[in-house]
Amino acid sequence: MSSPCSPRQRCGRPAAVGERAAVHPGAWWLWSLCLGTAATRTTNPLLLGLLISVSAYVVAARRPDTPWARSYGAFVKLAVAVLLIRLVFAVALGSPIPGTHILLTLPEVPLPDWARGIRLGGKVTAEGLVFALYDGLRLATLLICVGAANALASPTRLLKSLPGALYEMGVAVVVALTFAPHLIADVRRLRAARRLRGRQDRGIRGLLQVGLPVLEGALERSVALAAAMDARGYGRTAAVPAAVRRTTAALTLTGLLGVCAGTYGVLTAAGGTYGLPVLLAGLAAALAGLWLGGRRTPRTRYRPDPWDLRAWLVAGSGAGVAVLLVLAASRDPAALRPGVVPLVAPELPLWPAAAVLLGLLPAFVTTPAKEPS
């Protein structure tokens, strides 16, 4: 009989070939966050639409058949809602962009002097609506990229890959991320059951009659999760010397301050000489603090996810899109941020568009994921 593994040892038999088909969840999150970073560098609707198409194609080709993977549609609906709300605000509250093409004139509500600069109603211009459309589409693209990460990366496998110092915070994040997919699955199940019984599942009455069982199921799931976490020793820490705790706190705090100061230096012209060294030193101190902090949370790793060549390709493709879009924004800002005064039709820049297509690489270098039972 083999001896049990230590708390800091990686336990479990090697996974079968079919079980290793899934890419490391961290690679999917890096890929999607890099696509979101690229979306923040442009307001060109053609490039933003291309980013949305790339993420949608990869999700359609590679997401597993699990409840949490179906949350992509909810993020798309949320993005559409954000875009519509942005346009409604532009119509009702006006826009700071001056325009000459007046589409309609709404009744304007007079406001007191202390609300100067804010208006309700008034002239609605085409320039203001186009500016709001570009701005809202950028935020919508960022939300869709985050939804792609939720659909492609298993939250439980992502939690398993976190360092020990971030384990408790990671559990809270994973529970928050899995709430929406489970909620959507419960709503679909209850609506299907009501339709089979010939009852109404739409409108205010149907929403209220579906909402109470969904809330009850969420509370039961929370109690079961709390009991399971307590049974597995969640929140218990190992005894470490006081000197190690003080060193961990000092390294983490110093590292975070260094990262903030270094990032400020990199983004400003005055800090070009000290920004990058301070940023690297802060990252090194923060990583050292995380490594020491992991000694307080010893835990086993059952079937750890390997960071293989496919993970490097997935993360590298997203990083390539982000880096190339950042370079394009600095060299040709007019192509990535089309003007609205005067109104001009946006053009698709060729090499930034080719850079965005680099994000399609995960659809060809990976296989459809199979979640182990």
Stockholm file with secondary structure:
# STOCKHOLM 1.0

chainA/1-373         MSSPCSPRQRCGRPAAVGERAAVHPGAWWLWSLCLGTAATRTTNPLLLGLLISVSAYVVAARRPDTPWARSYGAFVKLAVAVLLIRLVFAVALGSPIPGTHILLTLPEVPLPDWARGIRLGGKVTAEGLVFALYDGLRLATLLICVGAANALASPTRLLKSLPGALYEMGVAVVVALTFAPHLIADVRRLRAARRLRGRQDRGIRGLLQVGLPVLEGALERSVALAAAMDARGYGRTAAVPAAVRRTTAALTLTGLLGVCAGTYGVLTAAGGTYGLPVLLAGLAAALAGLWLGGRRTPRTRYRPDPWDLRAWLVAGSGAGVAVLLVLAASRDPAALRPGVVPLVAPELPLWPAAAVLLGLLPAFVTTPAKEPS
#=GR chainA/1-373 SS CCCCCCTTSEESCCCCTGGGGSCCHHHHHHHHHHHHHHHHTCCCHHHHHHHHHHHHHHHHHHCCSSGGGGGHHHHHHHHHHHHHHHHHHHHHHCCSSCCSCEEEEEEEECCCGGGTTCCEEEEEEHHHHHHHHHHHHHHHHHHHHHHHHHHHSCHHHHHHTSCGGGHHHHHHHHHHHHHHHHHHHHHHHHHHHHHHTTCCCSHHHHHHHHHHHHHHHHHHHHHHHHHHHHHTTTTCCCCCCHHHHHHHHHHHHHHHHHHHHHHHHHHSSTTTTTHHHHHHHHHHHHHHHHHHHGGGSCCCEESCCCCCHHHHHHHHHHHHHHHHHHHHHHHCHHHHSCCTTTTCCCCCCHHHHHHHHGGGTHHHHSCCCCCCC
#=GC SS_cons         CCCCCCTTSEESCCCCTGGGGSCCHHHHHHHHHHHHHHHHTCCCHHHHHHHHHHHHHHHHHHCCSSGGGGGHHHHHHHHHHHHHHHHHHHHHHCCSSCCSCEEEEEEEECCCGGGTTCCEEEEEEHHHHHHHHHHHHHHHHHHHHHHHHHHHSCHHHHHHTSCGGGHHHHHHHHHHHHHHHHHHHHHHHHHHHHHHTTCCCSHHHHHHHHHHHHHHHHHHHHHHHHHHHHHTTTTCCCCCCHHHHHHHHHHHHHHHHHHHHHHHHHHSSTTTTTHHHHHHHHHHHHHHHHHHHGGGSCCCEESCCCCCHHHHHHHHHHHHHHHHHHHHHHHCHHHHSCCTTTTCCCCCCHHHHHHHHGGGTHHHHSCCCCCCC
//
